[in-house]
């Protein structure tokens, strides 16, 4: 960040911004005013406080290391008091940078120079063609061929952490449900808000390529196939390798995964079960297909569950039903 170089003791956005952005700032006076306020507050700091700001800038933009718990992110409230409000006015959820990107005239200029969010989203979807939300595995993402786009979530909340609000390593396409308050929303995810907000934990880094053998395993534990009452059965959510258990546990907490999964299974299990019964009638009773072949066919439907909305839940449910030793008798009788 050019501010830290202190090339000029007098404010000039020409010294702070790349040439491509000069005209944008010239046309957006509010942004220029907020930059000037940050400059003035920073220049008035003691040397040790300036070092603190520089470290916060470096730390907060190392998203992967924050997720791996090797770097601690710095919150607005931990910065020198005199610079907190100017930084929020620039980087916060309704700050000048946000206003610049949402004001049509300025956004058009940014788009012409840097490309649009829609264009970035289309490129993301071309590189990541699976349509299921990568955070819950339940909801659908918009395709690159549709008019709109999914929201870009600030993985580390822009309300809590300065400097990384426009870092694309901190911006992730996400389904509307995951991004709602009560699910992820504006949770302070590097820490433990429900237990100890001072303890930092490991998180999944959304853009990591370090999980090739990582698997989430689901298992329904119930003595009956009637799953309508979520209090009558449990859902085990495990992962391999076990070294990722802490990350898995934080994922469960952040996105309210267990409650969502159980609610979806309870709500749709009747339809899923009816599908099995209908297929059994068609293939086994009418066409005489052996039960073992029928079972293999049913379980193969979701051999690659992440390609389908709720595929991981349907795979879990089908395994629960089809691996029951009494499944064939139940399908042939009236108990099922």
Secondary structure, DSSP 8 states (H G I E B T S, - for coil): -GGGG---SS--HHHHS-GGGHHHHHT-HHHHHHHHHHHHHHHTS-HHHHHHHHHHHHHHT-HHHHHTTSS----GGGS-HHHHHHHHHHHSTTSHHHHHHHSHHHHHHHHHHH--HHHHHHHHHHH----B-TTTSSSB---TTSSS--EEEESS-TTT-SS-TT-GGGEEEE-TTTTSTTSSTT--TTB-TTS-TT-B-----TT----TT-EEEEEEE-SSS---SGGG-EEEEEEESGGGHHHHHHHHHHTTHHHHHHHHHHHHHHHHHHHHHHHHIIIIIIT---HHHHHHHHHHTTTTGGGSTTHHHHHHHHHHHHTSTTHHHHHHSS--
